[in-house]
Structures are given as C-alpha cells and as structure tokens.
Amino acid sequence: MEINVHKFQEAILDGSFEHTENHLTAAAFKKDGIEAGLTKVFADVRKAIDKQQLIQADLVIDFPEPTTITVETGIINLPFANVNKVTNFLEADEIVPVRVYLVVASPFVNVSGLRIDEIATAADYLTGFETLNKQMTASVHEKLDHIQEEMAKPKETAKPVPANKQKTPAKKTTRRTATTRKTTKKTTTAAKPAAAKKPAAKITKRTTKKAAPKTTRRTTKK
C-alpha cells in the first residue's frame, strides 16, 4: 500500500480516513486487562488496510487522566494532528509506503505526553499481523505499567517557607530626579562711557556803565 505525500495530507485534513474509538473504564481495565480492547483495535486496522483505507483506531482507558492507545496508518512517525509538518521531512510529490504506528498519549508516559513507534509497513502488517499484534500488546503493557507507577506517585506540593526565611519585601525607594534649572544668561551690556560734559558756557555779564548825566554848568555873570 503506497500513497502520494500530498494526497495523504489532504486525506487527513479532510477527515477522509476511518476512525474508530473504544472506551475501557479504569475498573474494567483493572479486572480484565487490556487484551479485549486491543483485539477490537487490531481487527479494525486490518480491515481498513485490506480495503486500502487509512485508519486511526483509538482505545481510551478512562483513568482520572485518560490514556489513549492508538494504532494508525501513516507515512512518517508523526501523529495525524501534526500532518502539516510531514513536508518538513518528505517531498509533497513523493510516493511512499503506508506504515502502521502505535501511539500512546498520556501525561505520564513521558515528558512530552506522547510516544509513537513504527510497527511495520501496511503490507508487512497484513502478512504478519498475528506476531505484530503480540508485539504491540507487550509494548502497551510495558507503557501502561510505567504510566500507573507515575500516576501512583504523590504529587509534589510546594513546601511553606519558614517565617524567618521569608524575604522581606524590598522597600520602595523614591528616586529623586535632580531637576536641572535652565539659567537664563543675563547679557550685560557694557555701560557706555558717559558723554563728556561740555563745560558750561560762561555767562559774561556785560555791565553797561550808564553815562553820567551831563551837567551843564551855567555861569551866572554877576
């Protein structure tokens, strides 16, 4: 089974693939295990590949924080949710084989919360599905054991800080910004030298001597 990279992307984005979803309660898982649920998943995958159909088959274990086990057909080890990134690794016009992947999603499986493993090409799965199903079942058991161990661990809580070690809030300091005052330069105009005083004009008083009245002496002859 082969497919064009671009057509694969279109099919996933358009939802043109088979999707099945089965649920298993935490109580049923504890009592009966995972095998019955996985058997349904494997049967759905095999039927789809027989019909040359892409498929995503989910088994959800309803823990307080659910774990989803998925068997899906793809072309690279990226989940369907990241189909847009396929062309970062493959050319859009390439013809590539369809492969079978086992995906486990849980916040406890690893730091990223997702583990994906390539199982085989779709063609090889059809010829060796019995052996491959056993391998996938063993892998799922291993991952579920790890998930349950992580779930059982007590959640870390923040320890209260002793009062004597608590940091006292730093006092807010008000920064005084020096205000630069603009000084207006007074331009001093040099005083003009005082104009030299002209010497006061001398006032000459002309004294006009009045002419003494002429006295005419009359001589009286005796």
C-alpha positions as CSV (number, residue, x, y, z in Angstrom):
1,M,0.0,0.0,0.0
2,E,1.5,3.3,-1.1
3,I,0.3,6.9,-1.3
4,N,1.3,10.3,-2.6
5,V,2.5,12.6,0.3
6,H,0.3,15.5,-0.7
7,K,-2.7,13.2,-1.1
8,F,-2.0,11.8,2.4
9,Q,-2.0,15.2,3.9
10,E,-5.3,16.1,2.1
11,A,-7.0,12.9,3.3
12,I,-6.1,13.6,6.9
13,L,-7.0,17.3,6.8
14,D,-10.4,16.4,5.1
15,G,-11.1,13.6,7.5
16,S,-11.1,11.1,4.6
17,F,-10.0,8.2,6.8
18,E,-11.7,5.6,9.0
19,H,-11.8,6.4,12.7
20,T,-12.9,4.1,15.5
21,E,-12.9,4.7,19.2
22,N,-13.5,2.2,22.0
23,H,-13.5,3.0,25.8
24,L,-12.4,1.0,28.7
25,T,-13.2,2.0,32.3
26,A,-10.4,2.0,34.9
27,A,-12.3,-0.7,36.8
28,A,-12.7,-2.9,33.7
29,F,-9.0,-2.5,32.9
30,K,-8.1,-3.5,36.4
31,K,-10.3,-6.5,36.3
32,D,-10.0,-7.8,32.7
33,G,-6.8,-6.2,31.4
34,I,-6.2,-4.6,28.0
35,E,-6.3,-7.5,25.6
36,A,-10.0,-7.5,24.7
37,G,-9.9,-3.8,23.9
38,L,-6.8,-4.2,21.8
39,T,-8.3,-7.1,19.9
40,K,-11.0,-4.8,18.6
41,V,-8.4,-2.2,17.6
42,F,-6.3,-4.7,15.7
43,A,-9.3,-6.0,13.9
44,D,-10.4,-2.5,12.7
45,V,-6.8,-1.8,11.5
46,R,-6.6,-5.0,9.5
47,K,-10.0,-4.4,7.8
48,A,-9.1,-0.9,6.8
49,I,-5.7,-1.9,5.3
50,D,-7.4,-4.7,3.4
51,K,-9.6,-2.0,1.8
52,Q,-6.6,0.2,1.1
53,Q,-8.0,2.7,3.6
54,L,-6.2,4.9,6.0
55,I,-7.3,4.4,9.6
56,Q,-6.9,5.8,13.2
57,A,-8.2,3.3,15.8
58,D,-8.3,4.5,19.4
59,L,-8.7,2.7,22.7
60,V,-9.3,5.1,25.6
61,I,-8.7,4.0,29.2
62,D,-10.8,6.2,31.4
63,F,-8.3,6.9,34.2
64,P,-8.8,10.2,36.1
65,E,-6.4,11.5,33.5
66,P,-7.2,9.3,30.4
67,T,-4.7,7.3,28.4
68,T,-5.3,6.9,24.7
69,I,-3.8,4.0,22.8
70,T,-3.9,4.4,19.0
71,V,-3.0,2.2,16.1
72,E,-2.9,4.3,12.9
73,T,-1.7,4.2,9.4
74,G,0.7,7.0,8.3
75,I,3.8,7.7,6.3
76,I,6.1,9.1,9.0
77,N,6.3,8.9,12.7
78,L,4.1,11.9,13.3
79,P,0.6,11.7,14.7
80,F,-2.3,12.8,12.5
81,A,-2.6,16.1,14.4
82,N,0.9,17.1,13.0
83,V,0.1,16.2,9.4
84,N,1.1,19.7,8.2
85,K,4.7,19.0,9.3
86,V,5.1,16.0,7.0
87,T,6.5,18.0,4.2
88,N,9.3,19.2,6.5
89,F,10.7,15.6,6.0
90,L,9.2,14.4,2.7
91,E,8.7,15.9,-0.7
92,A,5.0,16.6,-1.5
93,D,5.2,14.7,-4.8
94,E,6.8,11.6,-3.4
95,I,5.1,8.2,-3.5
96,V,5.8,6.5,-0.2
97,P,4.7,3.3,1.6
98,V,1.9,3.4,4.2
99,R,3.1,2.3,7.6
100,V,1.5,1.2,10.9
101,Y,2.2,3.1,14.0
102,L,1.5,2.6,17.7
103,V,0.8,5.8,19.6
104,V,0.4,6.2,23.4
105,A,-0.8,9.5,24.7
106,S,-0.8,10.2,28.4
107,P,0.7,13.0,30.7
108,F,2.5,10.2,32.5
109,V,4.1,8.3,29.6
110,N,7.0,10.8,29.2
111,V,7.8,14.5,29.4
112,S,6.1,15.3,26.0
113,G,3.0,13.2,26.9
114,L,3.2,11.2,23.6
115,R,5.1,8.1,22.5
116,I,4.9,6.9,18.9
117,D,6.6,3.7,17.5
118,E,6.7,2.4,14.0
119,I,5.5,-1.2,13.8
120,A,5.7,-2.2,10.1
121,T,4.6,-1.3,6.6
122,A,0.9,-1.8,5.9
123,A,1.8,-4.6,3.5
124,D,4.0,-6.4,6.1
125,Y,1.3,-6.0,8.7
126,L,-1.2,-7.9,6.6
127,T,1.2,-10.8,6.2
128,G,2.4,-10.9,9.8
129,F,-0.4,-9.3,11.9
130,E,-0.5,-12.1,14.5
131,T,3.1,-11.7,15.5
132,L,3.0,-7.9,15.2
133,N,-0.2,-7.7,17.3
134,K,1.5,-9.7,20.1
135,Q,4.5,-7.3,19.9
136,M,2.2,-4.3,20.2
137,T,0.3,-5.8,23.1
138,A,3.6,-6.4,25.0
139,S,4.6,-2.8,24.3
140,V,1.3,-1.4,25.5
141,H,1.6,-3.4,28.8
142,E,5.1,-2.0,29.4
143,K,3.9,1.6,28.8
144,L,0.8,1.1,31.0
145,D,2.9,-0.2,33.9
146,H,5.1,2.9,33.7
147,I,2.0,5.2,33.4
148,Q,0.4,3.6,36.5
149,E,3.6,3.9,38.5
150,E,3.8,7.6,37.7
151,M,0.2,8.1,38.5
152,A,0.6,6.5,41.9
153,K,3.4,8.8,42.9
154,P,2.3,11.6,45.3
155,K,2.1,14.9,43.7
156,E,4.8,17.3,44.8
157,T,3.4,20.2,46.8
158,A,5.2,23.4,47.4
159,K,6.7,23.5,50.9
160,P,5.8,26.5,53.0
161,V,8.7,28.8,53.6
162,P,9.6,29.3,57.3
163,A,8.7,32.8,58.6
164,N,12.3,33.6,59.5
165,K,13.4,32.7,55.9
166,Q,10.8,34.6,54.1
167,K,12.1,37.5,52.2
168,T,11.0,40.9,53.4
169,P,9.8,42.9,50.5
170,A,12.3,45.4,49.5
171,K,11.4,49.0,50.5
172,K,10.4,51.1,47.6
173,T,12.9,53.9,47.2
174,T,11.7,57.0,45.6
175,R,14.4,58.3,43.3
176,R,14.7,62.0,43.3
177,T,15.5,63.2,40.0
178,A,17.6,66.3,40.1
179,T,15.8,69.0,38.2
180,T,18.2,71.0,36.1
181,R,17.0,74.5,36.0
182,K,17.7,76.4,32.9
183,T,19.6,79.5,33.8
184,T,18.9,82.5,31.6
185,K,22.1,84.2,31.0
186,K,21.8,87.9,31.6
187,T,23.7,89.6,28.9
188,T,25.4,92.6,30.5
189,T,25.8,95.4,28.1
190,A,28.9,97.3,28.8
191,A,27.9,100.7,30.1
192,K,28.6,103.3,27.5
193,P,31.1,105.8,28.8
194,A,29.3,108.9,30.0
195,A,29.4,111.6,27.4
196,A,31.9,114.2,28.5
197,K,30.1,117.2,29.8
198,K,30.6,120.2,27.9
199,P,31.9,122.9,30.1
200,A,29.2,125.3,31.0
201,A,29.3,128.3,28.9
202,K,30.5,131.3,30.8
203,I,27.9,133.8,31.1
204,T,29.6,137.2,30.7
205,K,27.6,139.8,32.3
206,R,28.2,142.9,30.5
207,T,27.9,145.8,32.8
208,T,26.9,148.8,30.9
209,K,28.0,151.9,32.6
210,K,25.4,154.4,32.4
211,A,26.7,157.7,31.2
212,A,26.7,160.2,33.9
213,P,24.3,162.9,33.1
214,K,26.0,165.8,31.7
215,T,25.7,168.8,34.0
216,T,25.7,172.0,32.2
217,R,27.1,174.5,34.4
218,R,25.5,177.8,33.9
219,T,27.8,180.6,34.7
220,T,25.9,183.5,36.1
221,K,27.6,186.6,35.4
222,K,27.4,188.9,38.2
